[in-house]
Amino acid sequence: MMNSQQALFRPANLVLATIAISLASFMQVLDTTIANVALPTIAGNLGVSSEQGTWVITSFAVCNAITLPLTGWLSRRVGEVKLFIGVVLLFVITSFLCGIATSMTELIVFRCMQGAVAGPLYPIAQSLLLAIYPPAKRGMALAILSIVTVVAPVAGPILGGWISYNYTWPWIFFINIPFGLFAAVFAYQQMKAKPQITSRLPIDYIGLISLVIGVGALQIVLDKGNDLDWFESNFIIFGSVIAVIGIAFFIIWELTDVNPIVNLKLFINRNFSIGCFLLICGYSGFFGINLLLPQWLQTQMGYTATWAGLAAAPIGFIPILLTPFLGRYAHYFDMRLLASLAFIAIGISCFMRAGFNTQVNYQHIAFVQLFMGLGVALFFMPVMSIILSNIKQHQIAEASGLAAFLRTLGGSFSASLTSWIWTRNASLHHAYLSESITPYDPTTQYALNQLGGQSVESYAKLENIVNTQAYMLSTIDYFNMLGIAFILLIIVAWLASPRQKQ
């Protein structure tokens, strides 16, 4: 009887409930990137080095990754609506604490708390939206959340830079308070009558501890690897060993425990496993593009952080425009076909970027981002539909949480590997380009004469030109590699089951 009631529940105002739930999840995803641009300002105001300031990002990411896979267990213990309202209010409180922090230690502690309470927010929002929409319109719910996933990470640096420049850095956290309270009040008003099924299962302390140790160590290694030169650092070696042991023990324990804190047996489901693979790989590529492009524009092309963000921003336009159509008509199409079209469009956009040179203008960069938005619009909703296609209603929260956790880890791996590949290949190209540069080489002499003669300043200018071209070639290599990877994902998409059950 309860399952029937849950299936039939509809809020009094579906639009208001959707806005409240989506706004909360947007706020949480936004906070993963909004502090990035403000790090130098935060570090300077709190009297610490830029390297220490990066822990503002790392602390949030680590704790967020740990609590994401706990979503299903938490929802079973307290109920989805109570959990959602609770984490939104806790997110508001921890955001306020971050804003009033007077030292870096305080800020890192509060960011840890903020990341931990934010973990279940997105997957619970997804579960609630799927619950309040009828089966034929669940594509709309997934399409709405796909906008959140696309627009929020892009908007974060732009908004963070604007706030920290025009006001003070605490406002990048204070801005969460009014929106969070709005989301909590109206979500509670619309969802409080929703029947809940809870169970008082015993707490899997061993699984929880191994999860905290393994995932926490892995996230720190991924976030700090590039800064510490990877396995040249004893800290990274030690962290990697702890991560491998912790995660291996966690997987073995969870698969054999009677009441696991994370249901890894979901991977027995074919579509869930294939969908998660597509989500990890696709999101990693998407994340890498949005990481490398602004970094290249700022360090090699002379763009400010704001203009680099604006160049990347058009990626969100098409997903916003396509959402109503995807939500209404997507269920008429094979999700594998839509995912394949997404990978084709994103892959083509990567090959278009591989055609860039150091003379490329803002309009061309923005146009490629706009085109990629077509692929992104067709990516998240179909892939999430594949993931959840054969998942029972009471398992959606834990399936969404586990998928979001894997997506987050994919983004972390992508961030580390992208920076490493880019700088490593740039060094190789630099060595190749400069191996024939000598004072006796006619081409070198001609170049130096064009730069003002054989002087220290001319050699410095020539070195800068070589360095810029080396990073340009490395950027081309990276986008060619990504383009091929996205095309190959089409094959994987068609391994999923063709029938999507509602």
Secondary structure, 3 states (H helix, E strand, C coil): CHHHHHHHCCCCCHHHHHHHHHHHHHHHHHCCCCCCCCHHHHHHHCCCCHHHHCHHHHHHHHHHHHHHHHHHHHHHHHCHHHHHHHHHHHHHHHHHHHHCCCCHHHHHHHHHHHHHHHCCHHHHHHHHHHHHCCHHHHHHHHHHHHHHHHHHHHHHHHHHHHHHHHCCCCHHHHCHHHHHHHHHHHHHHHHCCCCCCCCCCCCCHHHHHHHHHHHHHHHHHHHHCCCCCHHHCHHHHHHHHHHHHHHHHHHHHHHHCCCCCCCHHHHHCHHHHHHHHHHHHHHHHHHHHHHHHHHHHHHCCCCCHHHHHHHHHHHHHHHHHHHHHHHHHHHHCCHHHHHHHHHHHHHHHHHHHCCCCCCCCHHHHHHHHHHHHHHHHCCHHHHHHHHHCCCCHHHHHHHHHHHHHHHHHHHHHHHHHHHHHHHHHHHHHHHHHHCCCCCCCHHHHHHHHHCCCCCHHHHHHHHHHHHHHHHHHHHHHHHHHHHHHHHHHHHHHCCCCCCCCC
